[in-house]
Amino acid sequence: MLHESDEIDDHLLLYIDNLIKKELIKTVGPVATREDDEDNITGVGKTTIDVLRMIEKRLLAQVKVGNQFEVKLLAKVLNINDQSQQESVLKSSLSTIASIESFALFVEGGIEHLKEKEMTSYNINDEVISKPTDKNTMELSAGTIEKMKNIMVVIEQIKATLQTGLKDPNDVFARSHDE
């Protein structure tokens, strides 16, 4: 990743910002302002600006997140749809009860944050800007919350297996037909 090699800096972010400004000027004209004119652009110029905005947001998020293990692991697991693959990734990344509990707390905090965010939108500096009205944003948050709840189930299964050594805790009391 760029952040790990310290290649994301103010100069790169400024460069991206200048590319957005140049595209606005090219598309709208020399009197273009970001806030007013960006919403009115259509066609190739709009696509270019949207891509540059996405890159800018991802770079800012990468700088903000840095090398946080939990964030990277959660992102990786959220992109896996198969529960057995999720379990495999989590098992290989979380080898102790303490690390599992720490990650579980992180995921629970993320769920709570998303529930709050469904009700309020924030800007990049975590300042309240509006209540969400975009149905797609709300559905995205709801889908992410659901995936995170499923990840919590997998985490609890891994934790139980590490604590007891049994995949199913009821196996302790299971009897065979011969007994």
ABEGO torsion letter per residue (X at the ends): XAAAAGABBAAAAAAAAAAAAAAAAAAAEAABBAAAAAAABBEAAAAAAAAAAAAAAAAAAAAAAEABAAAAAAAAAAABABAAAAAAAAAAABABAAAAAAAAAAAAAAAAAAAAAAABBBBAAGBBABBBABAAAAAAAAAAAAAAAAAAAAAAAAAAAAAAGBABAAAAABBBAAX
